[in-house]
């Protein structure tokens, strides 16, 4: 591709964005848009046709003016949901931590690791580690397993096939075994880790969904094995799932 072709494509993208910015101020016709942008009407017509096909603009009546389409709302909703996750998640985490008495975190997937963005400590977790901003392995944490389980199959398989570090003797590093566990996580709706990242540490996580139903984060509760036993882990799953469903609803997702 020559430099002239690249420049033309960049110019087309810039003009398309200008069309969206103009329509964000109010509806307009092809002639009005062309006048504002200082280009020929045929150029605007081609740009608007592409944007309309993508649902980013819509025509108001046959051969009428154009306005911002619901496709823009969809894109904005995705960005807003990501930005709102930390703000909306903090009170949900704190309420859950108060109820369970354990540390509650929200983590998101980023470049092959889980990053904790939100944390709240319960009354029994006064000496818990601060996990905010900490990058943790996907295969050795309950949050990471939730995030892995809901990735596209090809990406999930690729990540599971990498050399996986054994943090303890309990860490699952065999890709076949890990993938089988991830299938179970997706089916049952929660993931557990029993001393897989650190000896003496248990955790359980559930998915948080965005407005389209996609898993955007994982909410986990963690604590020492003597307090957060295997039996208690499974007892608190319904409470955690309810809290995650409430946060998902705030992000725009409502289960059918």
Buried (B, 14 or more C-beta within 10 A) or exposed (E): EEEEEEEEEEEBEEBBEBBBEBBEEEBBBBEBBBEBBEBEEEBBEBBBEEBBEEBBBBBEEEEEBBBBBEBBBEEEBBEBBBEBBBEBBBEBBBBBBEBBBBBBBBBBBEEBBBBBBBBBBBEBBEEBEEBEEBEBBBBBBBBBBBBBBBBEEEEBBEBBEEEBEEBBEEBBBEBEEBBEBBEEBBEEBBBBBBBBBBEEBBBBBBBBBBBEEEBBBBBBBBBBBEEBBEEBBEEBBEBBBEBBBBBBBBBBBEEE
